Amino acid sequence: MHANTGVFWLVLFAGSWLHAQPNILTANGSNDRTNANLQEVQLSPATVNATNFGKVGEFPVDGQVYAQPLYVSGLSIAGELHNVLFVATMHNSIYAFDADSMVPRVLWQLNLGPSVPANLLFSYGDIGVEIGILGTPTIDLGRGVIYAVSDTVRNGAPVFYLHALDLTSGSEMLGGPTSISGAVQGSGSGASANGTVPFDPQQHIQRPGLLLANNAIYIAFGSHEDKPPYHGWLMSYDAGNIAQQLGIYMSTPNGDGGAFWQSGRGPASDDGGNIYAITGNGDYDNIQNFGQSFLKLSGASAARIGSFTMANWKSFSDADVDIAAGPALIPGTHTVLGADKDGFLYILDGDAMENAASPSPNAFHVFTASGDSVFNFAVWGRPESTNIYIQGHGEPVKCFQITPAGFNSVPGSVGSQVDPYERIGMTLSANGAIDGTGILWETTGNYNNIDLSGTLHAYDASNLASELWNSGMNPGDTMGPIVKFAEPTVANGRVYVPTLAGRIMVYGLFNSPVEAPGQPSIDSVMDAAAYSPVAVSPGEVVAIFGSNLGPTSPAGMQLDPSGNVATSLSNTEVLFDGTPAPMVWASATQVNAVVPFGVQAPATQVQVQYQNQVSGTFSMPVAPAAPGIFSADGTGNGQGAILNQDGTVNSGDRPAPAGSVVALFATGAGRFSPPGIDGSVVSPDNLPVPVLPVSVQIGGAEAAVLYAGGAPGLVEGVLQVNVQVPGGTPAGDVPILLRIGDRTSQPGLTIAVQSQAAPE
């Protein structure tokens, strides 16, 4: 088995090398819904202040923006490589902006039909003007599409449509658009005479962000200001053919209410593909009606398999004290978080939801986090603790911690100022790969007055009493009217803020274009797959972090006239002992290159040269091998960048059957035979193989290695290993380890496995 390494896979795979170039593909940053980006290397408490940081641009659009902007790095559009910001508006338009341009540059724009006037919906007060794309879309890089739901007027009535749009052009794909409809058996409000409850677009809004999991798109609906009749609807569609509906879950088929609104947060999904969602005010009987509840659902059809409901649900529901914030998962766990309008924080064991009759005594905890309503929070999962940032009504922002000893009900950090508004946006950014510092970004303001500007705040995430900057410090930084619940998007040194003024406000570090660039400076050299700074090996793809390393606008790999990977990219070179290295990526804060095969132990001296200025030398030990497996999301952890035997990308949605053959991709194998050629693109007719022995363990068991060598179509130094998943490997996300010589790859990489081979 040789993997299909065509152009599309090459683009996807190259993206996994760019740790400093994050992708924000879904609401709240990830399916954990933590409101966190832990791959931000430019913005830190040391760089963000009133002198160095502020508004650097505005992106005008044709309507109000309630959806969180999404971000894709290194996307090729019309033959050019761009970092792209995708913006969806309430006028039913989607824009693809060049995210790095100071002057608005629209790469493509598409309108999805006439939006619904707000006065068509009971003189709707929560949202003014119009309703179009309200819930945050989601992006599937593997298919190259962005999924979005539009609310559209047809024959004088609202109709919801699901769209799958090409990321590079906006063209409709995968059977779309498809109108969203459905019905369930029941006697609840709005039921017809035949004993079914139909989905009525007139009564519902699509508020939560979309979820992509289990090869399905999940779309949740709630009410217009609790105006009956309404229910909570969660519908799922085949991600590969959106004309095919896979399932419908409705929260109160024999009752009323139970909206999915979640303050705009998307349903969460864990590593097993389980779905977590929260319902608001409504009926509850623990049989079919599940208002005012945390729900756990399973599979592409979204079947309910568990729940949690407070004993005092009725009094809370009657008083409109619903669970308004969440759900979110502590990364790497099945611990579910949420908060309500009475200031309670919920910490729940998601696994125990399936055994509500006799749960573990430590399964469900409810703590007082605020004296009033909580609508939003952010989660920073750290090795020593999990930090939960909460903004309550009329209170300063607080940080609570969960440590191995449990939840500390005393805030570890508290802001210095009281905020009278609680319907805020919140995002945590940190450089998880390098250090433990971070910034909590918060948008606050009067969301009921479009004539007033909100404020974007930047707090030191380790000490909330330290406000680093806010948009009111300098006159030119005005944010514009705030959108309640709308999270700012933080990516690649920029903060993108949605507003009610039909603009995305763009904030970032100031750069002076008239000054010559400063001398390049190297902070660290790491394996580009594992992000290990221990040693480098011949032919290894490495990521070099620092400042003034390359161009402000990133540049991707290019071939020279001989067909080899070029050693100069946008006036940037990387030198190992004075020898130019093949260049994979160049930007101001990160460059990726392939270590020349001629480096020798015990050490090599690394330098970066940009626009004729050369950094100081950075010494790195040289090892015979320094293996690292590429990960699917570019973090060096979690799901590996692995192809299944049928050529699909391995994931929880597409697990590999036990006994099947998969291809993993790695680097750091050391020397090859025949000897490696710097920058050479591997030909299927001349496959180099590592000199050192290669072995693989999956789930702790030795796996048969069928091929280990160069990856056809990729630069020499990237290793492809075809390996058979051992029979009897348990289902789920299973650890995978690569050994080359006496060195092993990083821990924490997994492969998705199904327990039995798929039937022929």
C-alpha positions in Angstrom: 0.0 0.0 0.0 1.4 3.3 -1.1 -0.7 6.3 0.1 -2.3 8.6 -2.4 -0.1 11.7 -1.9 -1.9 13.9 -4.5 -2.2 17.6 -4.3 -5.1 17.7 -1.9 -3.4 15.3 0.6 -0.2 17.3 0.3 -2.0 20.5 1.2 -3.7 18.8 4.2 -0.5 17.1 5.3 1.6 20.2 5.0 -0.8 21.9 7.3 0.1 19.5 10.0 3.7 20.9 10.0 2.6 24.3 10.9 2.1 24.2 14.6 2.2 28.0 14.9 -0.5 28.4 12.3 -3.7 27.2 14.0 -7.0 26.4 12.4 -10.2 27.6 14.1 -12.6 25.3 12.3 -15.7 25.3 14.6 -17.5 27.4 17.2 -15.6 27.8 20.5 -12.3 26.7 18.9 -12.8 22.9 19.0 -15.3 20.2 19.6 -14.4 20.4 23.3 -16.0 23.9 23.1 -13.4 25.3 25.5 -13.2 28.8 23.9 -9.4 28.4 23.8 -6.6 28.5 21.2 -3.4 27.0 22.7 -1.3 27.6 19.6 -0.9 31.3 19.7 2.8 32.2 19.6 2.7 35.9 18.9 0.3 37.4 21.5 1.4 37.1 25.1 1.4 39.2 28.3 4.9 40.3 27.2 3.8 41.6 23.8 0.2 43.0 24.3 0.1 46.5 25.6 -1.2 50.0 24.7 2.0 50.8 22.8 2.5 47.6 20.7 -1.1 46.4 20.2 -4.3 47.8 18.8 -6.7 48.0 15.9 -4.9 47.2 12.6 -7.9 47.0 10.3 -11.7 46.4 9.7 -13.4 43.9 7.4 -16.8 45.3 6.2 -19.6 42.9 5.5 -23.2 43.2 4.5 -24.9 42.4 7.8 -24.6 41.9 11.5 -22.2 39.1 12.6 -23.4 36.7 15.3 -21.4 33.7 14.2 -17.8 33.3 15.3 -15.3 33.9 12.5 -13.4 30.8 11.5 -9.8 30.6 10.4 -7.9 28.3 8.0 -4.2 28.6 7.5 -2.3 27.9 4.3 -5.3 27.6 2.0 -4.6 27.7 -1.8 -7.1 29.9 -3.6 -6.6 30.8 -7.3 -3.0 29.6 -7.1 -2.0 31.7 -4.1 -1.5 30.6 -0.5 -3.6 32.5 2.1 -4.5 32.4 5.7 -8.3 32.8 5.4 -10.9 34.2 7.7 -14.4 33.0 7.0 -17.2 35.3 8.1 -20.9 34.5 8.1 -23.5 37.3 8.3 -27.1 37.7 9.3 -27.7 38.8 5.7 -27.1 35.2 4.7 -23.6 35.9 3.2 -20.3 34.1 3.7 -17.0 35.9 3.1 -13.6 34.5 2.7 -11.1 37.2 3.6 -7.3 37.2 3.4 -6.8 37.1 7.1 -3.4 38.8 7.0 -4.3 41.8 4.8 -4.4 45.2 6.4 -6.7 46.4 3.7 -9.9 44.2 3.3 -9.2 41.6 0.6 -12.2 39.4 -0.3 -11.1 36.2 -1.8 -14.7 35.1 -2.5 -18.1 36.0 -1.2 -21.5 34.3 -1.6 -25.1 35.1 -0.6 -27.3 32.1 0.3 -30.7 33.8 -0.3 -33.0 36.4 1.3 -32.8 36.6 5.1 -35.8 36.5 7.4 -36.9 39.9 8.6 -37.0 39.9 12.4 -40.6 41.4 12.3 -41.7 38.2 10.5 -41.0 36.4 13.8 -43.3 37.8 16.4 -41.6 41.2 16.3 -38.5 39.3 17.6 -36.7 41.5 20.1 -33.6 39.5 21.0 -32.2 39.9 17.5 -32.8 43.0 15.4 -33.1 43.6 11.7 -32.8 40.1 10.1 -32.0 36.5 10.7 -29.8 34.7 8.2 -26.7 32.7 9.3 -26.9 32.8 13.1 -25.2 29.6 14.3 -21.5 29.4 13.7 -20.6 27.2 10.7 -18.1 24.4 10.8 -15.3 23.4 8.5 -14.1 20.0 7.3 -10.6 20.3 6.0 -10.6 16.8 4.7 -13.4 17.5 2.3 -12.5 21.1 1.8 -15.9 22.4 2.7 -17.6 24.8 5.1 -21.0 23.8 6.4 -23.5 26.5 7.2 -27.2 26.8 8.0 -29.1 29.8 6.4 -32.6 31.0 7.5 -34.2 32.0 4.2 -37.6 33.4 3.2 -39.5 31.2 0.7 -43.0 32.1 -0.3 -43.3 34.4 2.7 -42.2 31.9 5.3 -38.8 31.0 6.8 -37.0 27.8 5.7 -33.7 26.5 7.0 -31.2 25.2 4.5 -28.0 23.3 5.1 -25.1 24.2 2.7 -21.7 22.6 2.1 -19.5 25.1 0.3 -16.2 24.7 -1.3 -13.6 26.4 0.9 -11.7 27.8 -2.1 -14.7 29.2 -4.2 -18.0 29.0 -2.3 -19.5 26.5 -4.7 -22.2 24.3 -3.4 -21.0 20.7 -2.8 -22.0 17.3 -1.4 -25.6 17.4 -2.5 -26.4 20.8 -1.0 -28.2 22.9 -0.4 -30.9 20.8 1.4 -33.9 22.1 3.2 -34.1 21.1 6.9 -37.3 19.4 8.0 -38.6 16.6 10.1 -41.1 15.3 12.6 -41.2 13.0 15.6 -43.9 10.9 17.2 -45.5 12.7 20.2 -48.4 14.6 21.7 -46.4 17.7 22.7 -47.1 21.3 21.8 -47.7 21.9 18.1 -48.6 18.2 17.6 -50.8 17.4 14.6 -53.9 15.2 14.6 -52.0 12.1 13.6 -49.8 12.1 16.7 -46.6 13.7 15.3 -44.9 16.9 16.1 -43.5 18.6 13.0 -40.5 20.9 12.9 -41.8 24.4 12.4 -39.1 26.9 11.1 -41.5 29.7 12.1 -41.1 28.8 15.7 -37.4 28.1 15.9 -33.9 29.6 15.5 -30.7 27.8 14.7 -28.5 29.4 17.5 -25.8 26.8 18.6 -22.7 26.4 16.5 -22.7 23.4 14.1 -20.9 20.2 15.1 -18.9 17.9 12.8 -18.5 14.4 14.4 -19.1 10.8 13.5 -19.0 11.8 9.8 -22.2 13.8 10.5 -23.3 17.4 10.8 -25.3 18.1 13.9 -27.7 21.1 13.9 -29.4 22.3 17.0 -32.5 24.5 17.2 -34.2 26.6 20.0 -37.0 29.1 20.3 -37.8 32.7 19.7 -37.7 34.2 23.2 -39.5 31.1 24.6 -42.6 31.8 22.6 -44.6 28.6 22.4 -45.0 26.2 20.9 -41.4 25.2 20.6 -39.0 22.3 21.4 -35.4 21.5 21.3 -34.4 19.8 18.0 -31.1 18.2 17.1 -30.9 17.0 13.6 -28.0 15.2 11.9 -27.0 14.9 8.2 -24.4 12.8 6.4 -21.3 15.0 6.1 -20.5 13.4 2.8 -24.0 13.8 1.3 -25.9 16.5 3.1 -29.1 15.6 1.3 -29.3 12.5 3.5 -30.7 13.1 7.0 -29.3 10.6 9.5 -31.4 11.3 12.6 -33.6 13.6 14.7 -33.6 14.0 18.4 -36.3 16.1 20.0 -36.1 17.0 23.7 -39.8 17.2 24.6 -42.0 15.1 22.2 -44.8 14.8 24.8 -44.3 18.3 26.3 -43.1 21.8 25.5 -39.9 23.7 25.6 -36.4 22.3 26.2 -34.7 24.5 23.6 -31.1 23.9 22.5 -29.7 27.4 22.5 -26.6 27.2 24.8 -25.8 30.9 24.4 -24.6 30.0 20.9 -22.1 27.4 22.0 -22.1 24.3 19.8 -22.8 20.8 21.1 -19.6 19.2 22.3 -18.1 15.8 21.3 -15.7 13.6 23.1 -13.0 11.2 21.7 -15.6 8.4 21.5 -17.9 10.4 19.3 -20.4 11.0 22.1 -22.4 14.2 21.8 -23.2 16.5 24.8 -25.9 19.2 24.7 -27.9 21.3 27.1 -31.6 22.1 27.1 -33.3 25.1 28.5 -36.6 25.7 30.2 -39.2 23.0 29.5 -40.9 19.8 30.6 -39.1 16.9 32.2 -40.3 13.3 33.0 -37.0 11.3 32.7 -38.7 9.2 30.1 -39.1 11.2 26.9 -39.2 14.8 28.0 -35.8 16.3 29.0 -36.1 20.0 29.5 -33.6 21.7 31.8 -31.1 18.9 31.3 -27.6 17.9 30.3 -27.9 15.3 27.5 -25.5 12.6 26.2 -26.2 11.3 22.7 -24.6 8.7 20.6 -23.9 8.0 17.0 -24.7 9.7 13.7 -28.4 9.4 14.5 -28.0 11.3 17.9 -29.8 8.8 20.0 -30.0 9.8 23.7 -28.0 7.4 25.9 -27.8 9.4 29.2 -28.6 12.6 31.0 -28.3 14.7 34.1 -31.1 16.9 35.6 -31.2 18.8 38.9 -33.8 17.8 41.4 -35.1 21.3 41.5 -35.5 21.6 37.7 -39.1 22.6 37.9 -38.6 25.7 40.0 -35.6 26.7 37.9 -37.6 26.2 34.7 -40.6 28.2 35.9 -38.3 31.1 37.0 -36.4 31.1 33.6 -33.2 30.0 35.4 -32.1 27.6 32.7 -28.6 26.2 32.0 -27.3 29.0 29.8 -23.6 28.3 29.5 -22.0 25.2 28.0 -21.5 22.5 27.4 -17.7 22.2 27.3 -15.4 19.2 28.0 -12.1 19.4 29.9 -9.7 18.4 27.1 -8.7 14.8 27.1 -11.5 13.8 29.5 -15.3 13.1 29.5 -15.8 15.7 32.2 -18.6 18.1 31.2 -18.9 21.7 32.3 -21.8 24.1 32.3 -23.3 27.0 34.2 -26.7 28.5 34.7 -28.6 31.8 35.3 -28.3 31.4 39.0 -24.5 31.3 39.0 -24.1 27.6 39.5 -21.2 25.8 37.9 -21.8 22.1 36.9 -18.9 19.6 36.8 -20.3 16.3 35.6 -18.8 12.9 34.8 -20.0 12.3 31.2 -19.6 8.5 31.6 -21.9 8.4 34.6 -24.7 10.0 32.7 -25.4 6.6 31.2 -26.0 5.2 34.7 -28.3 7.8 36.3 -30.0 5.2 38.5 -26.9 4.6 40.5 -24.2 7.0 39.6 -20.8 7.2 41.3 -21.1 9.4 44.4 -18.4 11.7 42.9 -20.0 11.8 39.5 -22.0 15.1 39.6 -21.0 18.3 41.4 -22.7 21.7 41.4 -20.8 24.7 42.9 -21.6 28.4 43.3 -19.4 30.3 41.0 -21.3 33.6 40.8 -24.1 35.4 42.6 -26.0 35.9 39.3 -26.3 34.8 35.7 -23.4 33.1 33.8 -23.7 32.8 30.0 -20.2 32.1 29.0 -16.9 30.7 30.2 -13.5 29.6 28.9 -11.4 26.5 29.8 -7.6 26.2 29.9 -6.5 22.6 30.3 -3.0 22.7 31.8 -0.9 19.8 33.1 -1.1 20.9 36.7 -4.7 22.2 36.7 -7.7 23.1 34.6 -8.6 26.8 34.8 -12.2 27.8 34.3 -12.8 31.5 33.5 -16.2 32.8 34.4 -18.0 36.2 34.0 -21.0 36.7 36.2 -23.5 39.5 36.1 -22.2 42.6 38.0 -19.0 40.9 39.0 -15.3 40.9 38.0 -14.1 38.0 35.9 -12.9 35.0 37.9 -10.7 32.0 37.5 -11.5 28.8 39.3 -9.2 25.8 39.3 -9.7 22.0 39.2 -6.6 20.2 40.5 -6.0 16.5 41.3 -7.3 17.4 44.8 -10.6 18.5 43.3 -12.4 21.8 42.6 -11.3 24.8 44.5 -14.4 26.9 45.2 -12.2 29.9 46.1 -11.1 31.7 42.9 -7.4 31.5 42.2 -7.5 34.9 40.3 -10.1 37.7 40.2 -10.3 40.7 37.9 -10.0 44.2 39.4 -13.2 45.7 37.8 -16.9 44.9 37.9 -18.7 44.3 34.7 -22.4 45.1 34.6 -23.0 42.9 31.6 -22.8 39.1 31.5 -23.8 38.3 27.9 -20.2 38.5 26.8 -17.7 36.9 24.4 -14.6 35.1 25.7 -11.5 33.4 24.3 -8.4 32.1 26.0 -5.1 32.2 23.9 -1.8 30.7 25.0 1.3 29.3 23.5 0.9 25.8 24.9 4.0 24.5 23.0 6.5 26.9 24.5 5.4 28.4 27.8 2.6 28.6 30.4 1.5 32.2 29.8 -1.8 33.2 28.3 -4.3 35.9 27.7 -8.1 36.0 28.4 -9.8 38.0 25.7 -13.3 39.3 26.7 -15.8 41.5 24.8 -18.1 43.4 27.1 -20.7 46.1 26.7 -24.4 47.1 26.4 -25.7 44.6 23.9 -29.1 46.3 23.9 -27.9 49.6 22.5 -26.4 49.5 19.0 -25.3 53.1 19.3 -22.8 52.3 22.0 -19.4 50.7 21.5 -18.4 47.6 23.4 -14.9 47.0 24.8 -12.4 44.3 24.0 -10.3 43.4 27.1 -7.0 41.5 27.3 -6.3 40.1 30.8 -3.2 38.2 31.9 -4.7 34.7 32.2 -2.5 33.9 35.2 -3.4 37.1 37.0 -6.8 38.5 36.0 -6.2 41.6 38.2 -3.6 42.6 35.5 -5.4 44.1 32.5 -2.8 44.2 29.7 -4.9 46.3 27.3 -8.4 47.3 26.3 -9.9 48.9 23.2 -10.8 52.0 25.2 -7.2 53.0 26.0 -6.5 54.6 22.6 -9.1 56.4 20.5 -8.3 54.5 17.3 -9.1 51.1 18.8 -12.9 51.5 19.2 -14.5 48.1 19.0 -18.0 49.0 17.8 -21.4 47.6 19.1 -21.0 44.3 20.9 -22.7 41.1 19.8 -23.8 39.1 22.8 -22.2 35.6 23.2 -20.0 36.1 20.1 -16.5 34.9 20.8 -13.5 36.8 19.4 -11.3 34.6 17.2 -7.6 34.7 18.1 -5.2 33.3 15.4 -1.7 34.0 14.2 -1.2 37.2 16.1 -4.6 38.7 15.3 -7.9 39.1 17.2 -11.0 39.2 15.0 -14.1 40.6 16.7 -17.7 40.4 15.3 -19.9 43.4 15.7 -23.4 44.6 15.1 -22.1 47.3 12.8 -21.5 45.0 9.9 -17.8 44.9 10.4 -15.1 42.5 11.8 -12.7 44.6 13.9 -9.1 43.3 13.5 -6.6 43.8 16.3 -2.9 42.9 16.3 0.7 43.9 17.0 1.9 47.0 15.3 4.5 46.6 12.6 6.3 49.5 11.0 6.6 48.9 7.2 9.2 51.7 6.7 11.7 50.2 9.1 14.1 47.5 8.1 13.4 44.2 9.7 15.2 43.4 12.9 17.9 40.7 13.2 16.4 37.2 13.2 16.4 35.6 16.5 15.9 31.8 17.2 14.1 30.8 20.4 13.8 27.1 19.8 14.3 24.3 17.3 11.8 21.4 17.4 10.8 18.3 15.5 7.9 19.5 13.3 5.8 16.4 14.1 6.4 15.8 17.9 7.5 19.3 18.9 10.4 17.8 20.8 13.4 20.1 21.4 15.8 17.3 22.4 17.8 16.6 19.3 17.7 16.7 15.5 18.6 13.9 13.0 19.6 13.9 9.3 16.7 14.6 7.0 14.3 15.6 9.9 11.6 18.2 9.2 12.1 20.8 12.0 10.1 23.9 13.1 12.2 26.9 14.2 10.5 29.5 16.4 11.6 33.0 17.1 11.3 36.6 15.9 12.0 38.4 12.6 12.6 35.0 11.0 10.8 35.6 7.7 8.0 37.5 5.9 5.0 38.9 7.7 2.7 37.1 5.1 3.6 33.4 5.3 5.0 31.5 2.3 4.7 27.8 1.6 7.0 25.3 0.1 8.2 25.8 -3.5 10.2 23.7 -6.0 13.3 25.0 -7.8 13.9 24.6 -11.5 15.4 21.1 -10.9 12.3 19.9 -9.2 13.7 19.9 -5.7 12.4 21.8 -2.7 13.9 25.3 -2.8 16.4 26.3 -0.2 15.3 30.0 -0.3 11.7 31.1 0.4 10.6 34.7 0.5 14.2 35.8 1.1 14.5 33.4 4.0 17.1 30.6 4.4 17.9 28.2 7.2 21.5 27.1 7.5 22.9 24.0 9.3 26.6 24.4 9.7 26.5 26.9 6.9 24.6 24.6 4.5 21.2 25.9 3.2 18.3 23.5 4.0 15.2 22.8 1.9 12.5 25.2 3.1 9.0 24.1 3.9 7.4 27.2 5.4 8.5 30.8 6.2 6.8 33.4 8.4 7.9 36.0 10.9 7.8 33.8 13.9 8.2 30.3 12.5 10.2 28.7 9.7 10.1 25.0 8.8 13.0 23.3 7.0 14.5 19.8 6.3 17.8 19.1 8.1 20.5 18.4 5.5 21.4 14.7 5.4 25.1 15.6 5.8 24.8 16.9 9.5 27.0 14.9 11.8 27.1 14.3 15.6 27.6 15.6 18.2 25.9 18.9 17.2 24.9 21.2 14.4 24.8 25.0 14.4 21.5 26.5 13.2 21.0 30.0 11.8 18.2 31.8 10.0 18.9 34.4 7.4 16.2 36.8 6.3 16.7 39.7 3.9 20.5 39.5 4.3 20.3 39.6 8.1 21.6 36.5 9.9 20.6 35.3 13.4 23.1 34.1 16.0 23.9 30.4 16.0 21.6 28.0 17.9 23.3 24.7 18.8 21.3 21.5 18.5 22.5 18.0 19.4 22.5 15.5 16.5 21.1 12.0 17.1 21.0 9.0 14.7 17.2 9.3 14.9 14.6 11.6 16.5 11.3 10.1 15.4 8.0 12.0 15.6 4.6 11.1 14.1 2.7 13.9 12.5 -0.6 14.6 14.2 -3.9 15.5 12.4 -4.3 18.9 14.0 -0.6 19.9 14.0 -0.3 20.0 17.8 1.9 16.9 18.1 -0.8 15.2 20.2 -4.0 13.3 19.8 -5.1 11.8 16.5 -2.3 10.9 14.2 -2.0 12.0 10.5 -2.8 8.5 9.3 -4.5 7.1 6.1 -6.7 4.1 6.2 -6.4 1.2 3.8 -9.2 2.6 1.6 -7.4 6.0 1.3 -9.6 7.9 3.7 -8.2 9.9 6.6 -8.2 8.0 9.8 -10.4 9.6 12.5 -13.1 8.8 15.0 -15.5 9.2 12.1 -13.5 6.8 10.0 -11.7 4.3 12.2 -9.4 1.6 10.9 -10.7 -2.0 11.3 -8.4 -4.4 13.2 -6.4 -6.3 10.7 -6.4 -3.6 8.1 -3.3 -1.8 6.8 -2.8 1.9 7.6 -0.1 4.5 6.6 1.3 6.8 9.2 3.6 9.7 8.4 6.6 10.7 10.5 10.0 12.4 10.4 13.3 12.0 12.2 14.2 8.6 10.8 17.9 9.5 10.3 19.9 8.4 7.3 18.4 6.6 4.3 19.6 4.0 1.8 20.3 5.0 -0.9 21.8 8.1 0.7 19.3 10.9 1.0 19.3 13.8 -1.4 18.5 17.2 0.2 15.2 18.6 -1.1 14.5 15.6 -3.4 10.8 14.7 -3.9 10.4 11.0 -3.5 9.6 9.1 -6.7 7.6 5.8 -6.5 10.3 4.3 -8.7 13.2 5.0 -6.3 12.0 4.6 -2.6 14.7 5.3 0.0 14.4 3.3 3.2 15.8 4.1 6.7 19.2 2.6 7.6 18.0 2.0 11.2 15.3 -0.6 12.0 11.7 0.5 12.2 9.0 -1.0 14.5 5.5 0.1 15.5 3.3 -0.6 18.6 -0.4 -0.1 18.5 -2.2 -0.4 21.8 1.0 -1.8 23.3 1.1 -4.7 20.8 3.7 -5.1 18.1 2.3 -4.4 14.7 3.6 -5.8 11.4 5.5 -3.2 9.4 4.9 -3.8 5.7 6.7 -0.8 4.4 8.9 1.9 5.9 10.5 4.4 3.6 10.1 7.6 1.7 6.6 8.9 1.0 6.0 9.2 -2.7 5.4 12.8 -3.8 6.7 14.3 -0.5 10.1 15.7 0.3 12.7 13.2 1.3 12.9 13.1 5.1 9.2 12.4 5.5 8.8 8.8 6.4 5.8 6.7 5.4 5.1 3.5 7.4 2.5 1.0 6.3 1.5 -1.1 9.2 -1.1 -3.7 10.0 -3.4 -3.0 12.9 -3.1 -6.0 15.2 -6.1 -8.3 15.5 -7.9 -7.9 18.7 -6.9 -4.2 19.1 -9.7 -2.6 21.2 -12.0 0.0 19.6 -11.5 3.7 20.2 -8.5 6.0 20.2 -5.6 3.7 20.7 -2.0 4.7 21.4 0.5 4.4 18.6 4.3 4.4 19.0 7.0 4.4 16.4 10.5 3.1 17.2 13.5 3.9 15.0 16.8 2.4 16.2 16.7 3.0 20.0 14.5 6.1 19.9 10.7 6.3 20.1 8.2 8.9 18.9 6.3 11.2 21.2 3.6 9.8 23.6 0.0 10.9 23.3 -0.5 10.0 19.6 -3.5 7.8 18.8 -5.1 5.9 15.9 -8.8 5.4 15.7 -9.7 1.7 15.6 -12.9 -0.2 15.2 -12.9 -3.6 16.9 -13.9 -5.7 13.9 -13.1 -5.5 10.2 -15.9 -3.9 8.2 -17.9 -6.5 6.2 -17.0 -6.9 2.6 
